[in-house]
Amino acid sequence: MANNKALKSKPAPAPKPVNTSAQASQLDRLIHERLRLGIVSALAANQILTFNELKKLLETTDGNLSVHARKLEEASYIACTKTFEGRLPKTEYRLTPSGRKALEKYLNHMEAIIGAMRNR
């Protein structure tokens, strides 16, 4: 008669907990907000965008775009240039080198969190 104890396998060890809340708390909160991430991402893909182009692309209001763009500008993540075409004001935005670096850091951080979750 075979020994049934020898045939039973040990349960697989439980996966180690991944502390994604600690990783998430280290995210750049300035970029992490949906509309600001949209602004920075759009400017990373386009050298320069006007206020109206950003507004249309992100499907937002003048007020929302103004507030969030100003926060990014105050952090030196984007630069704003205001000119006139005839009598009409024209506002253009571009991503600064520090903004590009912050976006790259943010994306790397998000990839690390995603990787940790997928490798569980």
C-alpha positions, 0 to 999 in steps of 0.5 A: 500500500502506498503512503498517501502522505508522500503523494500529497504536495505542499500548498504553493507559498502565498505571493509576497505582498506588493506595496503599491500604495507606497509606490503610488504615494510617491507619484508626482501628484502635479502630473498625476491629475488627469487633465494635467497629465493630458496637457503634459502628454499632448505637449510631449507628442507635439512641440507646440500647441495653442490654447485652443488646440489643447482645449479641443484635444482634451475636451475641456473648458477654458477655465479648467485648461487655464487653471491646470496649465497655470499650475504646470507653468508655475512648476516650470513643467510647461512654458507659455507664450502669449502673442497677438495675431492681428488683434486676436490673442494667441497663447501657445504652450510647450513642454520644458526640459524639466517637464519632459524629465518629470513626465519620464520619471512619472511614466517610469514610476507607473511602469514599475507599479504595473510591472509589480502587479503583473509579476504577482 
